[in-house]
């Protein structure tokens, strides 16, 4: 799927919510500025979240409770250790289970090997700064 700007990315995220169920996990791969957080903002709109959704690069995760489903947004960009990334993921996975929410992870490379069932979205730049979104439905990795 080709998206030409931030607004189309947000709209796509908003529409994508219809595919999600409680305890869904989505991992987002793509270079800096590709639209990962814009996609999450769209998911937030689709869930009716009232808070402003921002990148959790420095906080590592943000939790949003005001929507139809609880949303956890993680960003593992600054984590270099697989052990640290996995520990954080396991903490957030527990929150996901307790709250029947949705978990979206940016920069998931360090945790992908331990995930069992998840949506995967690869984002890349194309011509004229458009973005290509390749969506892979939930799979079992183990």
N, C-alpha and C positions, 0 to 999 in steps of 0.2 A: 504494500500500500504506500503510495506517495502522498506526502503532505507538504504543502508549500509554505506554511508559516505557523507561528505560535498559536494563532486562533484555531486553525484546523487541528493542531495537535491537542489542544484543550477540548475541542469538540469531540475528537476521537476518544479521548479518555472518558468524557462524559457518557458517550454512547457505549463504551466498553463495559461499563458497570453492569449492563444487563446480562453479561456472560458470567458474572461472579456470584459466588455463593459464600456463606460464612466459612471462614478458615481458608479462603483462597490465598495463595501466595503467588506473587508476580515478581519476576526478576527482570531488570532493565539493563541491557548492555548497550553502550554507545559512548562515543567520545564526549569530552566536555562541550557543553552548549548544544548538544544534539536534540534536546527536548525532553529529557527524562522527567525533570521536575514539572514541566508544562503538562505532560501526560498525567502526572499525579494530581496536579491542580484540576484537571478535567475530571478525573475519577472522584475527587472531592466534591466538585459541583454536582456530578451525577448522584452522589450519596446525600446531597443536601447539607454538606458541612458548611458551617457558618464562619469558622475561623479562616484566616488567611494561611494558605499552604505555602511554605517556604522550604528551601533546600536545608536538610539537616546535616550538611557537610561538617560543621563544627560541633553540633550537639550529638551527632551520630544517629539520633532517631527523634521523631516527633510523633505524638499521639493526638488523634482528633476524635472527639467523642460526640459531637453535636449532630452527626448525620444518621442516616438510616442504618448504617453499620459503622462500627468502630474501625478506624483506619490507623495503621502504624506505617510510618514512612521512614525507612532506614537508608543510610548512605554510608557505605564502607570504604569510600575513597581514601580516607586518611589512615586506615588501619593497614598495617604492613604484615602483621602476624596472623597466620591462619588460625592459630589457637585463640587469639583475642577476638577475631571475627566470629568464630564459631561460638565462643562464650556469649558474646553479645546477641548473636542470632538465637541461641537457645533461651536466653532471658526473654527476648521479644516473642519467640514462638509460644512461650508459656502465657504471655499476655494475650496473644492471639487466641489461644485455646480458651482462656477464661472469659474473654469478651466476645467470642464468636465474630471476630472482625476480619479484616483484610490486611495483609502484610505486603508492602511493596518495597523492594530492595534495589537500590542503585549500586553499581559496582559490586556485583555479587560473586565475582570470580573465586574468592576464598571460601565461600560457603556452598557454592553450587554442588560440589561433590557429596555433601551430606544431605541435600534436599531429596525428598521422595516424590512428591507430586507438586507441580508448579507450572504456571504459565511462564513462558519465556518470550521476551520481546527484544529483538536486536534492532538497533537504530543506527543508520549510517547516513552520511551526507551524500547527496547526488548532485546533478547539474543544477545550476542557478540557486545553490544553497537550499534546495528542497531536502526533505528527509524521507528516507525509505524505512518503513516499519515492517519487519518480518515477524509475524506472530506465530508462536508454536503453542498449541493447546496443551493442557496439562498432560504430563507424561510421568511415568514412574521411572526414576533413574536407577533404582536398585532391583 
